[in-house]
């Protein structure tokens, strides 16, 4: 069996050991090499030994994570990179830079009592290494003895009969995403107009400390106003509310944002289903939902509830998903009106909100 070969990059010898040990404990992967910083990484790659996946610290001496990512792109080294980022200082902001520069995904780097924190990220890191490896495989090698990749589906644009005949003003938009979501959400939100005319609510599976930087990045690059949501915020038109990491976000009958720390759903908090279901109760048929790239099935139950009340439901097409998990689960409920590549989602939202559909 060919194992997934991982190159671990971190300026801390202790972190390199912890991460390498986690990888080497797995039956299907191994640490093929380590590097102390971005400069060391680029030197090792120049010698011709290319890994399947790279784990990359963000803040390092000599050449940091973001610079290393840009160099990989410049040299056309197409290896999926998982960023490990600290939540202190500029960590979240730099993580957003890394995602924009092409990183596959990120996980928060352990801090404080490393021996205790490391177990919290172990399962997430291992799962994302496997997903990154699968995503990085050439199309002619998409099946091996360990990983079965589903057959590619054709890009779909579907409008069922109920949807075609649907009428009524849209009053809100809800969007959910996970792995690959920051890029997908960026694509959608930055394409929305300043005067969309409705509020937009977003759940992106992201840990505490990172959603603020994510919201600020969206706001600075979008025409529409974007904020990280806080408890009791009045819902306003032409504003995007991003659920803060560690909190479920719901829309109340009082048209305020409400946050809570109820148990995670599907292992995540915030959960897309929490948002979708609460919003469907408030807005009824006057809502558009979109489930974008991500692993798992969060958002599927919410899609059902929105469709039951007559709302418009969208799922991202597999052809543009980083991980075709959440959109697939939503689609398989039979309650999705439209399947679209990510570049078409904003247009569909704008069209639905404006009512310019025949």
N, C-alpha and C positions, 0 to 999 in steps of 0.2 A: 504494500500500500504506500502510495506517495503521500507524504505528509505536507501540510501547509507550512511553508518556510517563512518565518517572521524575522524581520530585522528590528531590534529594539533600540530606540535612540533616546537617551536621557543623560543629563549631566550629573545625575546622582548615582553613584555606584550602588547604593542601597536600593533605589528604585529599579535600576536595571536588573538587579538580582531578583527582587520581588516579581517583577513582570515576567522575566525569563522563566522563573520557577513555575508560575501559573501556566504559562504556555507549554512548558515541557511536561507538565502533569497530564496533559490531554493526549488522548490516543491518536488524534489526527493532525497534530501540529507540533512544531518544534522551533526553538530559537536558533536560527542559522548563523546569526552574528549579532554583535552589539556595537553601538557607536556612542561617543561621549557628547557629541554636539552635531550641528548641521554640517560643519566643515568635515568632520570625521566621516559622516554619512556619505557625503558626496565623493570623498576619496575612495571609500570602500566600493561604492557603486561604479566608479570609473574603472575599477579593476575587472569589471565584467560579471560579477556574481550578483544577480538580481533576485531579490526575494519575491514572494507572492504578496506579502502584506508588510507594511511598515507601521510601527507604533512610534509616535513622534511627540516628544515634549515640546511645549510652546516656547518657554522662556529659558534660553541657553546662551552661554557665552560664544564669542566668535561668530557663529552663524546660527540665528534663532530659527524657530519652526516655520514662521511665515516666509522668511527668506529662503529657507531650504525648499519649501513647497514651490516657490516661484522658479527656483533653479531646476527642480525636477521637471516642471512644465517646459522650461526653456530648452532643456536637454532631451525632451520628448521621452522621458522615463515614466511610463504609464503604470505605476504601481499604486494600488489603493492605500491611502494613508488614514490611520485613526489617530486623532490628536488627543493627547492627555494634557489637560489644562487645569491650572490652579484657579480657584475662585477669588483669590486675593489680588489686590492691586489691579493690573490691567489684564488679568487672565481672560475674563469673559470677552472683553473687547478684542483681544488678540485671537481668540478662538473664532469669532465672527470673521476676522480677516482670513484665517486659515480656511474656513469653509468657503469663503468667496474665492480663495486661491485654488480650490479644487480638492480639499480634504474630503474623504468619504464620510466621516462622522467624527464625533468626539465623545469623550467621557471625562468627568471631573477627576482630577488627580487627587489621590489621598493626601490628607494633611493632618497635622496633629499627631495622634497615636497611630502611626502607619500600620503597625501590626494588626490593629483592630479595623481600621478603615479599609485596608486592602481587600478584605473578604467581601465588602459591600460592592466593590466594582468588579470582582473576579468574574461572576457569571455574565455581566454586561460586556466586559472586554472580550471574553471568549466567544460569546455569541456574535459580536460585531466583527471579530476577526473572520469567523466563518462566513458571515454575510458579505464582508468586503472581498474575500477570496472568490466567492461565487460570482459577485458582480464583476470582478476583474478578469474572469476567465474569458479567453477568446471564444467566439461563438461556435467554432468547430470543436471546442473541447468542453462544452457546457455540461457534459455528463461524465461522471466517474463513479467508482464503486461506493463513494460516500455521499455525494451530493447530486441529487436529481433536480434538474432545472425544468420547470414547466415549459411546454411548447409556447412559443411566442404567439400572441393573438394579434389579429389585425387591428389597426387603429379604428375605433368605433365612434360614430356620432349617431346616437339613437334618440328618437323622440317617440314615446309610446302614445297611443291614441288619446288617453286621458290628458297627457301633457300638452298635446297639440291644441286641444280644445279648452285648455285651462285659461281662466281670466281672473283678474283681481290684482290689486296693487301689492307690490312687495314692500315689506317694512323692515326687514333685517336679513343679514347674511351671516352664516356660521361656517367656519372652516376648521378642519382637523387634520393633523399630520404627525408623523413620527420620523423614523430614519429617512434622511434625505429631505426632510420637511423644510429646514431653513431656506434652502435654495428654491424649493417649489413655492413656498409662501412668499418669498421675495419676488419671484416672477409674477405672482398674482397681484400682490398688494401694490407694487410699484407701477403697475399698469392701470390702476383704478384712478378715476378722476377726483379732483378736489371736492367737487360737488356731486358725489354719487347719490346723495339724498337719503341714505339709510345708514344705520350703524353696522359695523362688521365685527364679529367676535371670533377670535382665533385661539385654538388650543394647539400648541406644539409641545410634544413630549420633550421636556428640557428640565434639567435640575435647577435647584435653587441657586440664585446668583447669576444665571446666564440670560434669563428672559428680559431683564432690564437692558442689557447691552443689545440684545436682539431687537427689542422694541425701538431703541434709539437709532440703531442702524436702519431699520425700516423707515422710521420717521424722517431721517435726514435724506433719504433717497426717494421718498414718495411725495406725490401731490396731496394725497389724503393724509390727515393727521393720524398718527399712531402713538398709543400710550401703553405702558404696562398697567394693567387693571389694578385697582385697589378697592377694598371693601366700601360699599355704599356709593360708588360713583354713579352719578346720574347718566343714563344712556342718552347720548346725543347723536344726531345725524352726522354723517361725514367724519366719523371717528372710528378708528380700528382699536379694539380692546384686546390686548394679548394677555392670556392667563399667566399669572406669575408662577414660577416653578415652586412646587410643593403645595399648591392650593388648587382644589377644584374650583372652577368658575361657573356660576349659574346666572341666568337672567331672571329677576324676580317679577312678580305681577305688579310691583310698584315701579317698574322700569328703572331699576337700579341694578348694578353689578353686585353680586354677593359671592364671597369667597368662603371656603370652609376646608377643614382638614379631616374630613371623613375618610374612612379607609380607602386605599387605592382601589381602582377598578382595573382589571386585567393587569395588575401589577404597576399601574401608573397613576400619578397624581401631579398635574391635572389630567383628567380623562375627557376625551372627546364626547363620549356618551352622556356624561353629566351636563355638558353645555348643550348639546343637541336636544336632549329630552326636555330640559328646562325651557329652552327657547321655543320649542314646538308648542308648549303649553301656553306661552304668552302670545306668540304671533300666529298660531294656527296655520292657515293656508298661505299666509303672507310672508313666507320665509324661503330662502334659498340655502341649501347646504352643499358643501363640497368636501369629500374625503380624498385626501391626497396621499402621496407615498408614505409608506411606513410598514413595520412588521406588526403582526398580531391582528386582532379584529376589533379594536376600539373604533367606534363610530358606526358599526353595523346596526346595533340596536337603536341608536339615535336616528339613523337613516330610516329605519322602519317607522319610528314614531312620527318623523316629519312627513313621510309620504302618507301615512294613515290620515293625517290632518290636512292633506291636500297641498303640501309644500312642494317645491322643486328640488330634486336631488341629483347631484352630480358626483361622479367618481373619476379620478384620473386614470387614463389609459395605461396599460402595462408598458407600452413602448417608451414612455418617458419617466416611469417610476424608478427610483433607486431600489426600492423593495416593493414588490407587488403583493402586499399582504393585506393591509387595511382596505384599499380600494377593491381588492378581490372579494374580501369578506362582505363589504357593502353591496357589491354587484350581485353576489350569490344570494342575497336576500330576495331578489326579484323586485326590489323597491327603488332601483336607481333609474332615473329618467334619461340621463345623458352620460356617456363615457367619452372623455375628451383628453387629448394630449395637453400637457400643462400650459403650453403657450396659448391655448384657446380658452382656458377657464375664465380669465378676467373678462374677456369679450362676452362670454355667455352670461356672466354675472351682470355686467352692464346692460346687456340686452334685456335680460329678465326684469331688472329693476326699472328700466325705462319704459317697459311695456311695449317695445317695438318688435313684437313677435306676431307673425301671422298665424 
